Amino acid sequence: MGMWGRRGTGLVAVGLAATLITGCSDDGAQGTAPSSSAAPPPPKSVTLTLALNEGAADVSPGLPVIATAADGKLTEVTLTSPEGKVVQGHMNAESTQWTNGEMLGYGKTYKLSATGVGEDGKPQTKTASFTTVQPRTQTFVSTNPMDGTTVGVGQPLAFYFDEKVTDKIAAESAIQIVTTPPVEGAFYWFNDKEVHWRPREFWKPGTKITMNIKVYGRNMGNGIYGQEDRVINTTIGDSRIHEADGGTHQVVTKVNGAVVRTVPTSMGNAANTTPTGIYVVSEKHDHMIMDSTTYGLALENGGYKTPVDWATRMSNSGIFVHSAPWSVGDQGHRNVSHGCLNMSPANAKQFFDEAKPGDVVIVSNSGGPPLESWDGFGDWQVPWDQWVKGNR
């Protein structure tokens, strides 16, 4: 009986082990069974964003008006003026952003309405009204040179505001100068209404210049805003530099660095010496009256009113190259003029015919004082290290 007991015990043990093994096998099968998948997220509603909040005031009319859609697309955007006029705009390719394509007016209230549809297919609309700034006054910016012109290598880019500018940094930032090839240049203020931009050295012939005057919507200080944006293009022509020597009484003309002509001249006499320095040609008159009273010299004090031909202006104070048949005998020998550069009729006409705005005349050894930087385009009289400070 004891034998059977031992056998029975052994069978129980084997059966228990089999049970344990079977239990492990069952657990493993349950661990690899696929779990149930989670439910997909619901489709999202469109989120509309307007760049300007309801009731925004003093908005610059040059500021872009933008509407955007997230988790959906824009279906309709309208921007309307107080008069009910729809402001034109453009949508991006994805229909997720709209931007106005027209400038807004000053001192007007506009309404922006944007409608979009989300991933859930449900439309939503968002609106905002805003008011643009009302300037105290507006300023127009004129230029020299003008659009489409060809000028000489000494030509500064001059900008004339018809109102006094108090925020000169803002005014400068609204004028972009783009040149091909690129050149180093800077602004310099001659007064509160006039700023010039010039390169460090004379322009290279063939340089293309674009002046982007983006003043509209810009505050120039004291409530003065720009009136109109403009784009001015000009080209630098051949280098024409005239070296006028009051000691030798000769004018040497160089075109693109090569001497092409030397002609006699007579500069200002001892009482009316011609200022020395770098002049820039600004305008021409085939006939004109040289009138000293316009420059402050009365007739009774030695002034004059003299008709002349072929007059090419060098300065605003009345320095010209012009025909002077009465001084031909002095030309090349003595300085007898009232400050102008006298030439024979033939030489003066040739100078006149070939001259263009921006050409350079360099006067030396005349016995006169230095040309003032503000006299015409005396810009090159200002040393570069002083020019780049801006004179603000």
HELIX and SHEET records of a PDB file:
HELIX    1   1 GLY A    2  GLY A   31  1                                  30    
HELIX    2   2 LYS A  168  SER A  173  1                                   6    
HELIX    3   3 SER A  292  TYR A  295  5                                   4    
HELIX    4   4 LEU A  299  ASN A  301  5                                   3    
HELIX    5   5 PRO A  325  SER A  327  5                                   3    
HELIX    6   6 PRO A  345  GLU A  354  1                                  10    
HELIX    7   7 ASP A  379  GLN A  381  5                                   3    
HELIX    8   8 TRP A  384  TRP A  387  1                                   4    
SHEET    1   A 4 THR A  47  LEU A  50  0                                        
SHEET    2   A 4 ILE A  66  ALA A  70 -1                                        
SHEET    3   A 4 GLN A  97  ASN A 100 -1                                        
SHEET    4   A 4 GLY A  89  MET A  91 -1                                        
SHEET    1   B 4 ALA A  56  VAL A  59  0                                        
SHEET    2   B 4 PRO A 123  THR A 132  1                                        
SHEET    3   B 4 THR A 109  GLY A 118 -1                                        
SHEET    4   B 4 GLY A  72  THR A  80 -1                                        
SHEET    1   C 2 THR A 137  THR A 139  0                                        
SHEET    2   C 2 ILE A 224  GLY A 226  1                                        
SHEET    1   D 4 VAL A 141  ASN A 144  0                                        
SHEET    2   D 4 LEU A 157  PHE A 161 -1                                        
SHEET    3   D 4 GLU A 194  PRO A 199 -1                                        
SHEET    4   D 4 GLY A 185  ASN A 191 -1                                        
SHEET    1   E 4 THR A 149  VAL A 151  0                                        
SHEET    2   E 4 ARG A 230  ILE A 236  1                                        
SHEET    3   E 4 LYS A 208  ILE A 213 -1                                        
SHEET    4   E 4 ILE A 175  THR A 180 -1                                        
SHEET    1   F 5 ALA A 258  PRO A 264  0                                        
SHEET    2   F 5 GLN A 250  VAL A 255 -1                                        
SHEET    3   F 5 ARG A 240  ASP A 245 -1                                        
SHEET    4   F 5 VAL A 360  SER A 364  1                                        
SHEET    5   F 5 GLY A 277  VAL A 280 -1                                        
SHEET    1   G 4 LYS A 284  ASP A 291  0                                        
SHEET    2   G 4 LYS A 305  ARG A 313 -1                                        
SHEET    3   G 4 PHE A 320  SER A 323 -1                                        
SHEET    4   G 4 LEU A 341  MET A 343  1                                        
END                                                                             
